[in-house]
């Protein structure tokens, strides 16, 4: 495979190489998380590198390893600087334009989304709720119809409940595969980050769980703050 790729890139023009790399990057255009976008992009490009140039082969691999760790909540201080340095090394040291183009794109991702990278590393948070380590699935009680399809579909048996009951997802078992969301026609299975809404502690009858008012609801709802004179 490496020999095939080596012959391919040696015969390709600069424009052909650029077009290939850009197309690989465009495949992630709808991905709202820059960390995951870079993870997937470097995973695909490392597999089609010819392997002849050490900095390209090892550089793209290390970019992928580090972004994978960040997406898994294992990011460390200094990771952003290392990613930037590797990207620069690819731009300056790659023997052909394959590694150079990958380096240019990864460096741009880092520069444009440094704040998001820092949130993943320091706050263990993914605002886009894409990185599986940083979100959990829950069943919105006001939407659940008790159809039981998510229970039947879950390979981890992480969903509790039966017909006509509001279902509950055990986050300690759930592997975030997303199969339950695909079968839920009511769109009751949703993602939550650090803040999870109040949910029933066990399966209860559909329609029996009352949602408490939030953001100023309850006893203070409708009251205006008095101005100080």
C-alpha positions in Angstrom: 0.0 0.0 0.0 2.8 2.4 0.9 4.6 1.7 -2.4 1.3 2.4 -4.3 0.9 5.7 -2.5 4.5 6.6 -3.1 4.2 6.2 -6.8 0.9 8.1 -6.8 2.2 11.2 -5.0 5.5 11.2 -7.0 3.5 11.3 -10.2 0.9 13.8 -8.9 1.2 17.6 -9.6 1.1 20.2 -6.8 -2.5 21.1 -7.7 -3.6 17.4 -7.6 -2.1 17.0 -4.2 -3.7 20.2 -2.9 -7.0 19.1 -4.3 -6.8 15.7 -2.6 -5.9 17.2 0.8 -8.6 19.9 0.6 -11.2 17.3 -0.4 -10.3 15.2 2.7 -10.7 18.3 4.8 -14.0 19.2 3.3 -15.4 15.9 4.3 -15.4 17.4 7.9 -17.0 20.7 6.8 -20.2 19.9 8.8 -18.3 18.9 11.9 -18.9 21.7 14.5 -16.0 20.5 16.8 -12.6 21.6 15.6 -10.8 19.0 17.8 -12.8 16.2 16.3 -12.5 17.7 12.9 -8.7 17.6 13.2 -8.7 14.1 14.7 -10.7 12.7 11.7 -8.7 14.7 9.1 -5.3 13.5 10.4 -6.5 10.0 10.7 -7.6 9.9 7.1 -4.5 11.7 5.8 -2.0 9.6 7.7 -3.4 6.5 6.1 -2.8 7.8 2.6 0.7 9.2 3.2 3.3 7.3 1.2 5.5 6.9 4.3 8.8 7.8 2.5 9.2 11.0 4.4 9.7 10.6 8.1 8.4 14.0 9.2 5.2 13.5 7.1 4.6 9.9 8.3 5.4 10.5 12.0 4.2 14.1 12.1 0.6 13.4 10.9 0.5 10.3 13.1 1.5 12.4 16.2 -1.1 15.0 15.3 -3.7 12.3 15.2 -2.5 10.7 18.5 -2.6 14.0 20.4 -6.0 15.2 19.1 -7.4 11.7 19.9 -6.2 12.1 23.4 -7.6 15.6 23.7 -11.0 14.3 22.5 -10.9 11.6 25.1 -10.4 14.0 28.0 -6.6 13.2 28.2 -5.3 16.5 26.9 -2.4 18.1 28.7 -0.9 21.6 29.1 1.4 22.2 26.2 -0.5 20.1 23.7 -1.5 23.1 21.7 2.1 24.2 21.4 3.2 20.7 20.4 0.5 20.5 17.7 1.5 23.9 16.3 5.2 22.9 16.3 4.5 19.6 14.5 2.3 21.5 11.9 5.2 23.9 11.3 7.6 21.0 11.0 5.4 19.5 8.3 5.2 22.7 6.4 9.0 23.2 6.5 10.4 19.7 6.4 8.1 17.5 4.3 9.8 16.3 1.1 6.6 16.9 -1.0 3.5 19.0 -0.8 1.4 16.3 0.8 2.8 16.9 4.2 3.1 20.6 3.7 -0.6 20.9 2.8 -1.7 18.8 5.8 0.5 21.0 8.1 -1.0 24.2 6.7 -4.6 23.0 7.3 -3.9 21.7 10.9 -2.1 24.9 11.8 -5.1 27.0 10.6 -7.5 24.8 12.6 -5.5 25.4 15.7 -5.1 29.2 15.2 -8.8 29.7 14.4 -10.1 27.4 17.2 -7.5 27.8 20.0 -10.2 28.6 22.6 -12.1 25.4 21.8 -8.9 23.3 22.1 -8.2 25.0 25.5 -11.8 24.1 26.7 -11.2 20.5 25.8 -7.9 20.4 27.6 -8.4 22.6 30.6 -12.2 22.4 31.2 -12.8 19.0 29.8 -15.7 20.4 27.8 -16.9 20.1 24.2 -19.3 22.9 23.4 -20.5 21.2 20.2 -21.2 18.0 22.2 -19.4 15.9 19.6 -16.5 14.3 21.6 -18.1 11.4 23.3 -16.1 11.8 26.5 -17.8 15.2 27.2 -21.5 14.5 26.7 -24.1 12.0 27.8 -27.5 11.0 26.4 -30.7 11.4 28.3 -34.4 10.8 27.6 -36.4 14.1 27.7 -39.4 13.0 29.8 -41.8 15.5 28.1 -41.1 13.9 24.7 -40.8 10.2 25.5 -43.8 8.2 24.2 -42.7 4.9 25.9 -42.4 3.1 22.6 -39.6 0.9 24.0 -37.6 0.9 20.7 -34.5 2.4 22.3 -34.5 -0.4 24.9 -34.6 -3.0 22.2 -31.9 -1.2 20.1 -29.3 -0.5 22.8 -26.4 -3.0 22.5 -25.1 -2.1 26.0 -28.5 -2.5 27.7 -28.1 0.9 29.1 -31.8 2.0 28.7 -34.3 1.1 31.4 -38.1 1.1 30.9 -40.9 -0.7 29.1 -44.0 0.1 27.1 -45.8 3.3 28.1 -43.0 4.3 30.6 -40.6 7.2 30.4 -37.2 5.6 29.7 -34.0 6.2 31.6 -30.4 6.0 30.3 -27.6 4.8 32.6 -24.6 7.0 31.6 -22.2 4.7 33.3 -23.1 1.9 30.9 -23.9 3.9 27.7 -21.1 4.0 25.2 -22.6 6.9 23.2 -23.0 4.8 20.0 -26.1 6.8 19.1 -28.2 3.9 17.9 -31.0 4.8 20.3 -31.3 8.3 18.7 -31.8 6.7 15.3 -34.8 4.7 16.3 -36.5 7.4 18.5 -39.1 9.0 16.2 -40.1 11.4 19.0 -36.6 12.8 19.2 -36.7 12.3 23.0 -33.1 11.2 23.3 -30.9 14.2 23.6 -27.4 15.2 24.5 -26.3 17.0 27.6 -22.9 18.5 28.7 -22.0 19.3 32.2 -25.5 20.4 33.1 -28.2 17.6 32.9 -31.9 18.6 33.3 -33.9 17.1 36.2 -35.1 13.6 35.2 -37.1 10.9 36.8 -35.0 8.5 39.0 -36.8 5.5 37.6 -39.2 4.7 34.7 -42.6 6.3 35.3 -45.8 6.5 33.3 -45.6 8.6 30.2 -47.0 12.1 31.0 -46.7 11.7 34.8 -43.4 13.6 35.2 -43.8 17.3 35.6 -41.1 19.6 34.3 -40.2 22.2 36.9 -39.8 25.8 35.6 -36.2 26.9 35.1 -34.4 30.2 34.5 -36.4 32.3 36.9 -39.4 29.9 37.3 -41.1 28.7 40.4 -42.0 31.0 43.2 -40.0 33.9 41.7 -41.6 33.6 38.2 -43.1 36.8 36.9 -41.6 38.9 39.6 -39.5 41.9 38.6 -36.4 43.1 40.4 -37.0 46.3 42.2 -34.9 49.2 41.2 -32.8 50.9 43.9 -33.7 54.5 44.5 
